[in-house]
Amino acid sequence: MSGVYVLSTVGESPSVLSELLWWLAIDQRQPIAGIEVWATGRGADGLRTLVASSVWADLQKAVGVLPTPQPAGAEAEAGYGFRIHRFRHEGVILDDVRSEAESASVTALLHDRVRTLRADLSARIPIVGCLAGGRKTVSTALQTAFSLQAGERDRLVHTVL
């Protein structure tokens, strides 16, 4: 398998992801090997609505076939594909990241996830992280995760709408 593995956070506006995929496929000419998105409960719901819409079908007509969305609750370690995960704290889905404890949970999760992805993915598949969506505490968590856990071919980008 070739291409890039997308790891993104989104807030309540899922357009960040579609802009990133457009840029990777059209501007950078990079096939998408897998997509993994981490969001709050509301953000994940908004993204699932987008993916089920004709807008997503139109995006695929423009950029090429994207990985197939997996059912809600699919394990993060389940390989390639397209997975949408909800941030949790103490087993409860977060609708927002507001407390220091919730922020610490999100930070630990993203650090663990980048480390695991880098260990499990082929060295030929770079991870492209996008920190544009959601609270700045989440963006900061992904930035530090990439700074400390990502490989030399991985990159972190910010999508501006």
Buried (B, 14 or more C-beta within 10 A) or exposed (E): EEBBBBBBBBBBBBBBBBBBBBBBBEEEEBBBBBBBBBBBBBBBBBBBEBBEEEEBEEBEEEBEEBBEBBEEEBEBEEEBBBBBBBBBBEEEEBBBBEEEEBBBBBBEBBBEBBBEBBEEBEEEBBBBBBBBBBBEBBBBBBBBBBEEBBBEEBBBBEBEE
